[in-house]
């Protein structure tokens, strides 16, 4: 797997990976940027959420759960001093559907946490991760 980041001027950078998709990165005006793109540390949280989502939703579907909507709310606490790494990340899985089985949700999250999600496995080596879930009938 390869990726490339190209300077687009100021504090703006364009990232691309083997898949061909691109992401625009920037920083806040206060930090010398133009606030025109996602922050790199935000991408870490998005990558974590995407990775575990791509595990949990198919697992729930295989367990014949009638999922109508799904999201993960992710909050990261960062160190006060440089390099401002994440010290704690909380993920809240929100599963909306009909007759969703709590045990199925718990198992899907557990499998993602312990077996499938490579981003989570990597972050767990340096950051405390907490997960919880909410099931909404609908």
N, C-alpha and C positions, 0 to 999 in steps of 0.2 A: 504494500500500500504506500502510495506517495501523495504528497500534497505540496502546494506551492503558495507562497504569499508574496504579493507584488505591491510595492508602494505606489499609491495613487496620488500622492501629494499631501502636504500637511501631516496630519496624524491618521490619514485614511489609508487602509490597506485592503486589497482584494484577495481573498483566499479561494483556492480551488483544489479539488482532490481528484483522484482517478475517475470518480463517477461523472465528472464534468460540471457538476453544479458549483455555483460560486456563492460566496458570502462576503458582504461588505462589512468591514470592521472600522471603528473609529472610537474616539473617546469624547468626553464632555468638553464643552467650551472652557470650563474652569481648569481642565487639565491640558489645554492647548489644542484640542481637537475642534471639530465642527459639528459634533453630535449627529453625524449622518450615517451611523452604522451601529451594529451590535458590538458590545464590549467583549474582548476575548474571554474574560471570566464568566460572562453571561453564557457564552457558548459552551463552557464546561457544564453548567447546569442544564442547558438545553440538550446537550449530548447525553447526559445521564438520564434525563427524562425520556428522550427518544429511545435510548437503548433498552431501558426496562419496559417501556410501553410496547415495544416490538416483541417482547417476551410475553407480558401479561395478557394482552388482548388475545393473541392466538391460543394461549393456554386456556383462557376462559371459554373461547369458542369451541375448542376441543372437548371441554367439559360440558358442552351444550348449554352454556349460560346465555340467556337472552339479553345481551348487552346492547343498549341503544346509544349510549354516549360514554365517553371515557376521557378523563384528563388527569394529569398529575400536577399538583401544585408543589413547587420546589422552592425552598428557602435556604440560602446559604449564609452562614455567619463567617466573616473574614477576620483574620488577625489584624490588630491595630497597627502593627509595624511591618515594614517591608520584609518579605515580598507579598504581604497581604494574602496569604494562602487561605483556603477555606479551612476553618477549624471544626465546623459542624454543619451538616446538611440534613434538612428534614424533607422527606417526600411524603405527600399525602395523595394517595390514589383515590380518585373519585369515580366510582362505577355506578352508572345509571342503567336500569333495566327492569325487567319483570322477573320476580321470584329469584333474584340473585342469591345463590348459596354462599353464606359467609365463609364456610370451610373451603369452598372452591377459590374464593378471592385470596384467602390466607395462603393457600397452597401455591397459587400462581405467583404471588409476590415472593414467597419463600424460594421457589425454583429460580426466579429471576435473580434474587439476591445471592443465592448460594451456588448456582450452577451456570446460568446462561449469560448474564449481563457483564460483559467485559469492562465496560466503563465503571460500573459499580465495584467490580473486583479491584480495579486499579486505584480508584479513589479511596476505598476502604483501607488501603495500606497506609494512608497518611491523614485521613479525615474520619471523624466520627459520623456515622450515618444512622438516621432514625427514620423508620417508616411507620405509617399508619394508613388507615383506609376509611372511607365513608361509602356506604351503599345507599343509593337513592332509588326508591321505587318510582318507575316512570317510563 
